[in-house]
Amino acid sequence: MSNASFVLPGSDAFDYATEVISHTRSLTFLKKHEWSAIWDEHTVHKFGTRSVEHTMSTMVQEPYASHITTV
C-alpha cells in the first residue's frame, strides 16, 4: 500500500518531470471541461479587481476551506 503525500520543490522526493506531467494533465482536464473560463474570471476578481463578492460568485454555492495538517 502506498503512502501518498504532497511533495514540495526542494525535497528529495520532488521530481520536476513528474510535476510537469501532473500540471499538464490538470490543465488539459480543466480546458476539456470548459472550466478555464470560470477559472479565468475567478482569478481576475481575486487578484485583479480584488472583489470578494465577485470572486465568491465564481465558486460553489457554499464554498469551504479544508485545512490539512502537514508535518
C-alpha positions as CSV (number, residue, x, y, z in Angstrom):
1,M,0.0,0.0,0.0
2,S,1.4,3.4,-1.0
3,N,1.5,6.4,1.4
4,A,0.7,9.3,-1.0
5,S,1.6,12.8,0.1
6,F,2.4,16.2,-1.3
7,V,5.9,16.6,-2.4
8,L,7.3,20.1,-2.3
9,P,10.0,21.6,-4.6
10,G,13.4,21.2,-3.0
11,S,12.6,18.0,-1.2
12,D,14.5,14.8,-2.1
13,A,11.3,13.2,-3.4
14,F,10.4,16.1,-5.8
15,D,10.7,15.2,-9.5
16,Y,10.3,18.1,-11.9
17,A,9.3,15.8,-14.9
18,T,6.5,14.2,-12.8
19,E,5.3,17.6,-11.7
20,V,5.2,18.9,-15.3
21,I,3.1,15.9,-16.4
22,S,0.7,16.3,-13.4
23,H,0.3,20.0,-14.1
24,T,-0.3,19.5,-17.8
25,R,-2.9,16.8,-17.2
26,S,-4.7,19.1,-14.7
27,L,-4.8,21.9,-17.2
28,T,-5.9,19.6,-20.0
29,F,-8.8,18.3,-17.9
30,L,-9.9,21.8,-16.9
31,K,-9.8,23.0,-20.5
32,K,-11.7,20.0,-21.8
33,H,-14.5,20.6,-19.3
34,E,-14.5,24.4,-20.1
35,W,-13.6,25.3,-16.6
36,S,-10.9,27.6,-17.8
37,A,-13.3,30.5,-18.4
38,I,-14.6,30.2,-14.9
39,W,-11.1,29.9,-13.5
40,D,-10.0,33.0,-15.6
41,E,-12.9,35.0,-14.2
42,H,-12.2,33.8,-10.7
43,T,-8.5,34.9,-10.8
44,V,-9.4,38.2,-12.4
45,H,-11.7,39.0,-9.5
46,K,-9.4,37.5,-6.8
47,F,-6.1,39.2,-8.0
48,G,-7.3,41.9,-10.3
49,T,-10.4,43.6,-9.1
50,R,-9.9,42.1,-5.6
51,S,-13.6,41.9,-5.2
52,V,-14.7,39.3,-2.6
53,E,-18.3,39.4,-3.8
54,H,-17.3,38.8,-7.5
55,T,-14.7,36.2,-6.6
56,M,-17.3,34.3,-4.5
57,S,-19.8,34.4,-7.4
58,T,-17.4,32.1,-9.4
59,M,-17.4,29.4,-6.7
60,V,-19.9,26.8,-5.5
61,Q,-23.0,27.9,-3.6
62,E,-21.4,27.1,-0.2
63,P,-17.6,27.2,-0.6
64,Y,-15.4,25.9,2.2
65,A,-11.7,25.6,3.1
66,S,-10.3,22.2,4.1
67,H,-7.3,22.6,6.3
68,I,-5.0,19.6,6.5
69,T,-2.2,19.5,9.0
70,T,1.2,18.7,7.5
71,V,4.4,17.6,9.3
